[in-house]
Amino acid sequence: AMYKVAYAEYIMTTDQVPQSLAEIGMSSAPYGAMTGARIEAGTLLIDTRRGTLALQPYRNANFQIWFRCGRAAPPAGMDAVGTIDAASATTVPDSDLPDDCR
């Protein structure tokens, strides 16, 4: 959650898509089930012991940011900000994903 907040704040402040965790003032320190994190082509990738979970940011006309989690359907009426597809980049098994990421 902290990565998503920092990411959204960065876009709202700079109108730019961050390309690294350093740009949003974050690092990749392990935390809980997370073993690491990174940003690739604007998509936030969270590494866990069970695989990678992708959070693909989208933005609407009002510049609100929404993250598509894993294999969830893309949001209607929003444009992808991250160019790596969340469903393709997610390797965590469905059984280990929260319902809103399946």
C-alpha positions as CSV (number, residue, x, y, z in Angstrom):
1,A,0.0,0.0,0.0
2,M,2.8,2.4,0.8
3,Y,4.2,2.0,-2.7
4,K,0.9,2.7,-4.3
5,V,0.4,5.9,-2.3
6,A,4.0,7.2,-3.1
7,Y,3.5,6.3,-6.8
8,A,0.1,8.1,-7.0
9,E,1.5,11.2,-5.2
10,Y,4.5,11.3,-7.6
11,I,2.2,11.3,-10.7
12,M,-0.1,13.9,-9.2
13,T,2.8,16.2,-8.2
14,T,5.0,15.8,-11.3
15,D,2.6,14.6,-14.1
16,Q,5.4,12.1,-14.9
17,V,5.4,8.3,-14.7
18,P,8.1,7.1,-12.2
19,Q,10.7,4.8,-13.6
20,S,12.3,3.7,-10.3
21,L,11.5,3.3,-6.6
22,A,14.1,5.9,-5.9
23,E,12.1,8.5,-7.8
24,I,9.1,7.9,-5.5
25,G,11.3,8.0,-2.4
26,M,11.0,4.3,-1.7
27,S,13.4,1.4,-1.5
28,S,13.1,-2.4,-2.0
29,A,13.6,-3.6,1.5
30,P,11.9,-6.9,2.3
31,Y,8.7,-6.5,4.3
32,G,6.4,-9.3,5.5
33,A,5.8,-11.7,2.6
34,M,7.4,-9.2,0.1
35,T,11.0,-10.0,-0.8
36,G,11.5,-7.0,-3.1
37,A,9.9,-4.4,-5.3
38,R,10.7,-2.5,-8.5
39,I,9.1,-0.4,-11.2
40,E,9.5,-1.5,-14.8
41,A,7.9,0.5,-17.6
42,G,5.7,2.3,-15.1
43,T,4.3,-0.9,-13.6
44,L,4.9,-1.7,-9.9
45,L,6.2,-5.2,-9.4
46,I,6.1,-6.8,-6.0
47,D,8.3,-9.9,-5.5
48,T,7.2,-12.5,-3.0
49,R,8.3,-16.0,-2.1
50,R,5.3,-17.2,-4.2
51,G,6.1,-15.2,-7.3
52,T,5.6,-11.7,-8.6
53,L,2.5,-9.6,-8.2
54,A,2.1,-6.8,-10.7
55,L,0.2,-3.6,-9.9
56,Q,-0.5,-1.7,-13.2
57,P,-1.4,1.9,-12.7
58,Y,-4.3,3.5,-14.7
59,R,-5.4,7.1,-14.7
60,N,-8.8,8.6,-15.6
61,A,-9.7,12.0,-17.0
62,N,-9.7,13.5,-13.5
63,F,-6.1,12.3,-13.0
64,Q,-7.2,9.8,-10.4
65,I,-4.9,6.8,-10.1
66,W,-6.1,3.2,-9.8
67,F,-4.0,0.1,-9.7
68,R,-5.0,-3.0,-11.5
69,C,-3.9,-5.9,-9.3
70,G,-2.6,-9.1,-10.8
71,R,-5.2,-10.8,-13.1
72,A,-8.1,-8.5,-12.3
73,A,-9.9,-7.0,-15.3
74,P,-8.6,-3.6,-16.6
75,P,-10.7,-0.7,-15.3
76,A,-13.2,0.7,-17.7
77,G,-12.8,4.3,-18.8
78,M,-9.2,4.6,-17.7
79,D,-5.9,4.7,-19.5
80,A,-2.9,2.5,-18.6
81,V,0.0,4.5,-17.2
82,G,2.2,1.4,-16.7
83,T,2.9,-0.4,-20.0
84,I,3.6,-3.9,-18.5
85,D,0.4,-5.8,-18.4
86,A,-0.5,-6.8,-14.8
87,A,-2.0,-10.1,-15.8
88,S,0.9,-11.2,-17.9
89,A,3.5,-10.1,-15.3
90,T,1.9,-11.7,-12.3
91,T,3.3,-15.2,-11.5
92,V,1.8,-15.7,-8.1
93,P,-0.7,-18.6,-8.3
94,D,-4.4,-17.6,-8.3
95,S,-4.9,-19.5,-5.1
96,D,-2.5,-17.2,-3.3
97,L,-4.0,-13.9,-4.7
98,P,-6.6,-11.8,-2.9
99,D,-10.0,-12.0,-4.6
100,D,-9.6,-8.5,-6.1
101,C,-6.4,-9.6,-7.9
102,R,-7.9,-12.6,-9.7
